[in-house]
Amino acid sequence: MTAKTSHPSFLASALLAWYPRHQRDLPWRHTRDPYAIWLSEVILQQTRVAQGLPYYQTFLAAYPTVQAMAAAPEAEVLRYWQGLGYYSRARNMHRTAQQVVAEYAGKFPGTYAELLKLRGVGPYTAAAIASFAFDEAVAVLDGNVYRVLARVFGLHSDIAAPSSRKEFQAVADQHIPASTPADFNQAIMEFGAIQCTPAKPDCLFCPMQLSCWAFQHGQVALLPVKSKAKASRTRYFHYFVLRHGEQTYLRERREKDIWQGLYDFALAETAVPELPTAELQRHLEALGATLDTSQAAEPSATYRHVLSHQKLEVRFYPMALAEPLPEAALRDLGLRAYSPAEIEALPKPKLIANYCDQNI
């Protein structure tokens, strides 16, 4: 790794002078506990601070130690995570906690190299924990840091390309002070978050205006270079909300996808927005469902839900049953009847949770 500077560079000097005057007061900045720091970093991946803060507080209250999280059932962890999306983060977080307890006697490793051996901990998270908790001089590299470095130093490599990471990491490592690595890392991320923003950065009052390559060359809006992700596909979901009395049938998703371990309703997926009547009837027959026609209800309006690489258009079909679903259908399809209180406690995708909050 590139040797660290023994005295602050112009970048470090500017950031370390700017940071005390502009930093937001966030709870994870008041601790050196690697568990709390790790928890905040996992939650804040692809999540805005305003959204992630209450989740951080909830998780820390529910699991004040890594041992407490490791001992919790996965379904409980997923339920607390509900609404944050990217549920693989929650599953990996739970498994990492178990790994720390099982392999490291409940104590997080104290070096960047060892932290990288933890499940779900990549270079960014390892650098954050190593610098914030243990003062190791290894630079973090997230979207904010990429943007600051690209603009200040005129770096035109595509930040979406994995090959660019080495170039940006070398530049960041060259400027991180050995004496204050935690402050530098916090400062450069905060600078990117509130000063050198993606759109409408505050260049007029920027302390690095004279040194910034992009500002001096009129290319602030062009940097960083980031190739567009491939277009997301649209999928059409039709959920059968089957009720008998006060109970509603849901199933745990066993498929290895982003909703694995979460609960939803019986599902039909089509290639087009509409579900033909004949296909609806076929699905109901497969379920062995006997409908109570005296309680017929219209399908819901279309719910639209955006995931990382796909868009969902979803309709819900509430149906009252004249009798419980047969055991064979429950066994084959993984369905089970739940009371409203039980449904509330289940981990669910945000889309399903929103529907349940309004209709169950």
Order of alpha helices (4+ residues) and beta strands (2+ residues): alpha-alpha-alpha-alpha-alpha-alpha-alpha-alpha-alpha-alpha-alpha-alpha-beta-beta-beta-beta-alpha-beta-beta-alpha-beta-alpha-alpha
